[in-house]
Amino acid sequence: MATDYRPQFIQGGDNMSNGGQNVISPDFICGDHFKIGSFCVIEEGVTAGNNVTIGNLVVIKKGSWVKSNTDIEDHEIVRGKL
């Protein structure tokens, strides 16, 4: 079965901020206080900890892990652990 990569809004209530127009794998897992800018791509198998901020135009590659209290600047490509 193919993964559905259509743009979608991440559900997270008050603990999350989403800039919009992002392409996010449905299996993405994030902690509390996750913020993401616009026009980002998060591939399959990605996990992000608490208090993570992702800028605009960021790509997080398949299987990557972003530790808590991390800020990712605009226009970054993330592979592996950060």
C-alpha positions in Angstrom: 0.0 0.0 0.0 1.4 3.4 -1.0 1.8 6.2 1.6 -0.5 9.1 1.2 1.6 12.2 1.0 -1.1 14.7 0.2 -0.8 18.0 2.2 -2.4 17.7 5.6 -2.8 19.5 8.8 -1.2 17.8 11.8 -3.6 17.4 14.7 -2.2 18.3 18.1 -4.4 20.8 19.8 -2.9 23.7 21.8 0.5 22.0 21.9 1.2 22.4 18.2 1.5 25.1 15.6 1.4 24.4 11.9 2.2 27.0 9.2 0.4 25.0 6.5 0.9 23.6 3.0 3.2 20.8 4.4 3.5 17.3 3.1 3.7 15.0 6.2 3.7 11.2 6.4 0.7 9.9 8.3 3.0 7.9 10.6 4.9 11.0 11.8 5.2 11.2 15.6 5.9 14.4 17.5 6.1 15.5 21.2 4.5 18.5 22.9 5.0 22.1 21.7 5.9 21.1 18.1 6.0 24.0 15.7 6.4 23.8 11.9 6.6 26.5 9.3 5.2 26.2 5.7 6.1 24.1 2.6 7.9 21.4 4.6 8.2 17.7 3.8 8.3 15.0 6.6 8.9 11.5 5.2 8.0 8.1 6.6 9.3 7.0 10.0 10.2 10.4 11.4 10.0 11.1 15.1 10.4 14.5 16.8 10.7 15.2 20.5 9.2 18.0 22.7 9.8 21.7 22.0 10.9 21.2 18.4 10.6 24.1 16.0 11.0 23.6 12.2 11.4 26.5 9.9 10.0 26.9 6.3 11.0 24.8 3.3 12.5 22.0 5.5 12.8 18.4 4.4 13.2 15.7 7.0 14.2 12.4 5.4 12.8 8.9 6.0 13.6 7.4 9.4 15.1 10.6 10.9 14.9 11.5 14.6 14.8 15.1 15.9 15.7 15.3 19.6 13.8 17.6 22.1 14.6 21.3 22.3 15.8 21.5 18.7 15.4 24.4 16.3 15.8 23.7 12.5 16.4 26.7 10.4 14.7 27.4 7.0 15.8 25.5 3.9 17.4 22.6 5.8 17.5 18.9 4.8 17.7 16.6 7.9 19.0 13.0 7.6 19.5 10.6 10.6 19.6 12.0 14.2 19.6 15.6 15.0 
